[in-house]
Amino acid sequence: MRWRPLLLLSLIANLVLAAAWYFTSRQHATLYRRAIQSAPLGPTQIKTNVVLRRQFFSWQEVESSDYRAYVANLRDIGCPEQTIRDIIIADVNALYARKRATDPDIVTPEHQWWRTAPDTNALTVAAARIRELDEERRGLLTGLLGSDWETGDQISLPRPSRPGLNLDGPILGTLPTNIKQELQEISARAQDRLQAYTEAQRQAGKLPESSELARLQQQTRVELASVLTPPQVEEYLLRYSQNAGDLRAELGQLKHFNASQDEFRAMFQVTDSIDLQLQLIADSTDTSSVQQRAALLAQRENALKLVLGKDRYEQYRLLHDPDYRDAFATAQQAGDPNAALTLYEINQTTAQELLRIRANTNFSSEQLAIELKKAELEQLKALAQALGQEVPEDPPPAPKPQPRKLHVLTPGENLNFLARLYGVNPDALRAANPNLNLDRLKAGDSVSVPINLLPPVPALPP
């Protein structure tokens, strides 16, 4: 951390000033004693008490694993109280930052880089543990510096101008402080380069080129490799690289793939270098680049097939189809995820059948509706059978419409005449003509008459 060298320099400067003051005061005291010795003795003899303090020390003699002894040592060498506060607060904060970075109960989303969504249970446990450590940290500082220690919390130290990376967990969390600082600086430089390039492209009215973005990524990776071991570089890339982020986004869209930690790591390992090569030629349209891109894409699929195995790769491939994702969700909701492929095939077959029915121009509108309903019913039956559910029964056949006759009234005909003529009840005539007022019939009105199967009653004169 940068605060310790700054504090050391400040402390050394204070010590130099104290030493200068000490030696000056000794010279004045020597001159004074000589003046007294050379003067004649009077009735009263003057004596001086000089308290000597060791002024030269090593920092190892001041530091202590016991914070109370540490504070006492700092005060013993005359360190200003505000500087003591800044040193102790910074040291305690660094101590608890290391504890948080390596605590196995504190699992952050960056730790679980293979998950497309955070584990809410792990986050709850981590939040509780972070609160516990923070209360412990604040209690220690209160015991060392008093209850008002927060009012002067590191006021003389520079604050970071941008948020840094979360360098925690079993691999990055145990890195030395100087290596963590270098990683933060590498990350900051990478952000600055990316921002400068995208801003230059914007001002030029252009979009960022994939090939240049890939080159910027490669430059950052070279810097990472200069300070980290290969396993540490991989952990960093799995957390923070663009390619790992793209892979997480892809698997997130699949929804139901749920890659394990080992699967995600294997997928990243076989696709990372291929994706970088694809990005480098993404803007090229010449024949050679087009052929190279096709070859790289085929290589990528084959690599994924090898690391995932036949069954998992087939699921990975199918989940790219939204229809299969819907079928999988239905099967999962029914408690039988293994039926997803069967449901998918049933839905695909039904979709083709519906297209065939709609393309048939020989159907009337009524026939088309009937055929579509039949196909949908067959689909429901097949889905129910695949899930082991009760097959829906066929709906009862619709009653055949009662034969009707349209009677055009002549002068003198009325409701009762029609009832006697056709042998039907007047109420049946009213039901068959809901939009017609049968009490005010006139010549020329058309009346729908349900035809009775019994022979008609002979007509009576009106």
ChimeraX attribute file (.defattr): number of C-alpha atoms within 10 A of each C-alpha:
attribute: neighborCount
match mode: 1-to-1
recipient: residues
	/A:1	13
	/A:2	11
	/A:3	15
	/A:4	14
	/A:5	10
	/A:6	12
	/A:7	17
	/A:8	13
	/A:9	11
	/A:10	13
	/A:11	18
	/A:12	12
	/A:13	12
	/A:14	16
	/A:15	17
	/A:16	13
	/A:17	11
	/A:18	15
	/A:19	15
	/A:20	12
	/A:21	12
	/A:22	15
	/A:23	11
	/A:24	12
	/A:25	12
	/A:26	13
	/A:27	12
	/A:28	12
	/A:29	14
	/A:30	12
	/A:31	12
	/A:32	11
	/A:33	15
	/A:34	11
	/A:35	11
	/A:36	14
	/A:37	10
	/A:38	8
	/A:39	9
	/A:40	7
	/A:41	10
	/A:42	7
	/A:43	5
	/A:44	6
	/A:45	7
	/A:46	9
	/A:47	8
	/A:48	7
	/A:49	5
	/A:50	8
	/A:51	5
	/A:52	7
	/A:53	9
	/A:54	8
	/A:55	12
	/A:56	9
	/A:57	9
	/A:58	7
	/A:59	8
	/A:60	7
	/A:61	9
	/A:62	16
	/A:63	14
	/A:64	14
	/A:65	7
	/A:66	8
	/A:67	16
	/A:68	13
	/A:69	13
	/A:70	18
	/A:71	21
	/A:72	15
	/A:73	16
	/A:74	19
	/A:75	14
	/A:76	12
	/A:77	18
	/A:78	15
	/A:79	17
	/A:80	12
	/A:81	13
	/A:82	14
	/A:83	18
	/A:84	20
	/A:85	22
	/A:86	21
	/A:87	21
	/A:88	22
	/A:89	23
	/A:90	17
	/A:91	16
	/A:92	17
	/A:93	16
	/A:94	14
	/A:95	12
	/A:96	16
	/A:97	17
	/A:98	19
	/A:99	17
	/A:100	21
	/A:101	21
	/A:102	19
	/A:103	18
	/A:104	12
	/A:105	16
	/A:106	21
	/A:107	24
	/A:108	18
	/A:109	16
	/A:110	19
	/A:111	20
	/A:112	18
	/A:113	21
	/A:114	25
	/A:115	19
	/A:116	21
	/A:117	14
	/A:118	16
	/A:119	13
	/A:120	10
	/A:121	9
	/A:122	15
	/A:123	16
	/A:124	13
	/A:125	13
	/A:126	19
	/A:127	14
	/A:128	13
	/A:129	18
	/A:130	18
	/A:131	11
	/A:132	11
	/A:133	16
	/A:134	16
	/A:135	11
	/A:136	13
	/A:137	17
	/A:138	17
	/A:139	13
	/A:140	15
	/A:141	20
	/A:142	14
	/A:143	11
	/A:144	16
	/A:145	17
	/A:146	11
	/A:147	12
	/A:148	10
	/A:149	17
	/A:150	15
	/A:151	8
	/A:152	12
	/A:153	15
	/A:154	20
	/A:155	13
	/A:156	13
	/A:157	16
	/A:158	9
	/A:159	8
	/A:160	7
	/A:161	6
	/A:162	7
	/A:163	8
	/A:164	13
	/A:165	15
	/A:166	16
	/A:167	22
	/A:168	23
	/A:169	23
	/A:170	13
	/A:171	16
	/A:172	21
	/A:173	19
	/A:174	15
	/A:175	18
	/A:176	10
	/A:177	14
	/A:178	11
	/A:179	14
	/A:180	20
	/A:181	16
	/A:182	15
	/A:183	20
	/A:184	17
	/A:185	13
	/A:186	17
	/A:187	18
	/A:188	16
	/A:189	13
	/A:190	18
	/A:191	14
	/A:192	11
	/A:193	15
	/A:194	17
	/A:195	12
	/A:196	12
	/A:197	17
	/A:198	16
	/A:199	15
	/A:200	14
	/A:201	14
	/A:202	12
	/A:203	10
	/A:204	9
	/A:205	9
	/A:206	11
	/A:207	12
	/A:208	15
	/A:209	16
	/A:210	17
	/A:211	18
	/A:212	16
	/A:213	18
	/A:214	19
	/A:215	14
	/A:216	16
	/A:217	17
	/A:218	13
	/A:219	12
	/A:220	17
	/A:221	17
	/A:222	10
	/A:223	15
	/A:224	21
	/A:225	13
	/A:226	9
	/A:227	15
	/A:228	17
	/A:229	11
	/A:230	11
	/A:231	11
	/A:232	16
	/A:233	18
	/A:234	18
	/A:235	19
	/A:236	20
	/A:237	19
	/A:238	25
	/A:239	21
	/A:240	16
	/A:241	16
	/A:242	15
	/A:243	19
	/A:244	22
	/A:245	16
	/A:246	12
	/A:247	18
	/A:248	21
	/A:249	14
	/A:250	13
	/A:251	20
	/A:252	16
	/A:253	14
	/A:254	21
	/A:255	15
	/A:256	15
	/A:257	17
	/A:258	16
	/A:259	19
	/A:260	12
	/A:261	13
	/A:262	11
	/A:263	16
	/A:264	21
	/A:265	17
	/A:266	16
	/A:267	21
	/A:268	22
	/A:269	17
	/A:270	18
	/A:271	21
	/A:272	19
	/A:273	13
	/A:274	18
	/A:275	17
	/A:276	20
	/A:277	16
	/A:278	20
	/A:279	19
	/A:280	18
	/A:281	19
	/A:282	16
	/A:283	13
	/A:284	14
	/A:285	10
	/A:286	9
	/A:287	9
	/A:288	9
	/A:289	16
	/A:290	14
	/A:291	11
	/A:292	14
	/A:293	19
	/A:294	12
	/A:295	11
	/A:296	17
	/A:297	15
	/A:298	11
	/A:299	15
	/A:300	18
	/A:301	14
	/A:302	13
	/A:303	17
	/A:304	21
	/A:305	18
	/A:306	13
	/A:307	17
	/A:308	18
	/A:309	10
	/A:310	12
	/A:311	10
	/A:312	16
	/A:313	18
	/A:314	12
	/A:315	17
	/A:316	20
	/A:317	15
	/A:318	17
	/A:319	21
	/A:320	15
	/A:321	11
	/A:322	12
	/A:323	16
	/A:324	23
	/A:325	22
	/A:326	15
	/A:327	22
	/A:328	25
	/A:329	17
	/A:330	18
	/A:331	22
	/A:332	15
	/A:333	10
	/A:334	13
	/A:335	11
	/A:336	15
	/A:337	15
	/A:338	12
	/A:339	19
	/A:340	21
	/A:341	17
	/A:342	18
	/A:343	25
	/A:344	21
	/A:345	14
	/A:346	18
	/A:347	20
	/A:348	14
	/A:349	12
	/A:350	17
	/A:351	14
	/A:352	10
	/A:353	16
	/A:354	17
	/A:355	11
	/A:356	10
	/A:357	17
	/A:358	14
	/A:359	11
	/A:360	10
	/A:361	9
	/A:362	10
	/A:363	14
	/A:364	10
	/A:365	9
	/A:366	8
	/A:367	12
	/A:368	17
	/A:369	13
	/A:370	12
	/A:371	16
	/A:372	16
	/A:373	13
	/A:374	14
	/A:375	16
	/A:376	16
	/A:377	16
	/A:378	16
	/A:379	18
	/A:380	17
	/A:381	17
	/A:382	19
	/A:383	21
	/A:384	15
	/A:385	14
	/A:386	17
	/A:387	20
	/A:388	12
	/A:389	12
	/A:390	10
	/A:391	14
	/A:392	13
	/A:393	8
	/A:394	10
	/A:395	7
	/A:396	6
	/A:397	6
	/A:398	6
	/A:399	6
	/A:400	6
	/A:401	7
	/A:402	10
	/A:403	11
	/A:404	13
	/A:405	13
	/A:406	12
	/A:407	13
	/A:408	13
	/A:409	17
	/A:410	13
	/A:411	9
	/A:412	11
	/A:413	15
	/A:414	17
	/A:415	20
	/A:416	15
	/A:417	16
	/A:418	19
	/A:419	19
	/A:420	16
	/A:421	14
	/A:422	20
	/A:423	19
	/A:424	20
	/A:425	15
	/A:426	16
	/A:427	11
	/A:428	12
	/A:429	20
	/A:430	18
	/A:431	13
	/A:432	15
	/A:433	15
	/A:434	9
	/A:435	8
	/A:436	16
	/A:437	10
	/A:438	17
	/A:439	10
	/A:440	9
	/A:441	18
	/A:442	15
	/A:443	12
	/A:444	11
	/A:445	15
	/A:446	16
	/A:447	21
	/A:448	18
	/A:449	22
	/A:450	20
	/A:451	16
	/A:452	14
	/A:453	10
	/A:454	9
	/A:455	9
	/A:456	14
	/A:457	12
	/A:458	10
	/A:459	13
	/A:460	8
	/A:461	7
	/A:462	8
